[in-house]
Amino acid sequence: MDKTTTKSFAKGRPIVGEVVSTKMKDTIIIEVTRTHKHPLYKKIVRKTVRFAVHNTIPDITVGDKVIAREVRPVSKRVHFQVVEKV
């Protein structure tokens, strides 16, 4: 998301990712993929990070794209909350 299309969020940085797991009660796992060019070899490199996200929206399934924002820690690993389904 570039700066011209970002929505206004209360606090915390927004992340956009794809849901890969919904097996927990109130938590989902999302994958955020970013690409960048390697500084020496100039090849496009893909980097994937997985986040545990607190979910309050009931109809999210595996494969959906969601926007999450950073919040205060909900538990040991959960520091993001789902804002909306894209």
N, C-alpha and C positions, 0 to 999 in steps of 0.2 A: 504494500500500500504506500503510495507516495503521499506527500503532504497535502496535495490539493484534494484528494478524495477521502481523507480520514474523517471519521465521524468524531463528534466530541464525546469523550468518555469522562467519567467522573474523576478517576485517578488511575495511575498505573499505565504501563505501556501495553498497547494492544498487540496480540499475535493472531495470525490466521493459520489454521492447520486443519488436517484431515483426521477424523476420528478413526482409531485403529482398534479400540477395545471399549466395551461398555459392560464388562462383567461385574464391576463393583456396584454397590448400592447407589451412592451419590457422586461417584467419581468416574470420569472417563479419561482415557489416554489419547492424546492427540500427537501427531507428528508434524513438525514444522520443518520444511525443506527450504534451504537457501542455496543459491549458486553464486560462485565467484570465480574469477580468473586466477590461476596459479601465478604467483609473481615471477617465477623463473621460467617455467615451461609453457606458460600462456595457454594452458588447457583449462576448459571449464570444469570446475570441480563442484560436485553436489555434496552438501553437508546436511544431515538429518538429525534433529534433536526431538526427543519425546518428552512431553510434559504431562504430569497428572493434573487434571483440571476438575474443579468442583462443578457439578452439573445440576441445574435447577429446572431445565427444560425437559419435559417428559418424552418427547417424540424424537430424540436424537438416536440415530443408528450408525453402525459401522459404515464408513465411506462418506459420511456427510462432511461438508466443510463448515467450520465454526469460527467465530471470532471470540477470543477470550481476552480478559484484561487481568493485569496483576493486582492482587489484593493482599491484605494481611494474611499471614499463614493460617490456613484452615486446619491443617494437621502437619505431620512431620515432612511430607513430600508435596503437599498440595498448596500452591501459592498463586493459582490462577482461578478465575471463575468464568463460566460461559456467559457471554453477553447476548449473542444472537447466532442463529443458524443462517448461513449464507446460501 
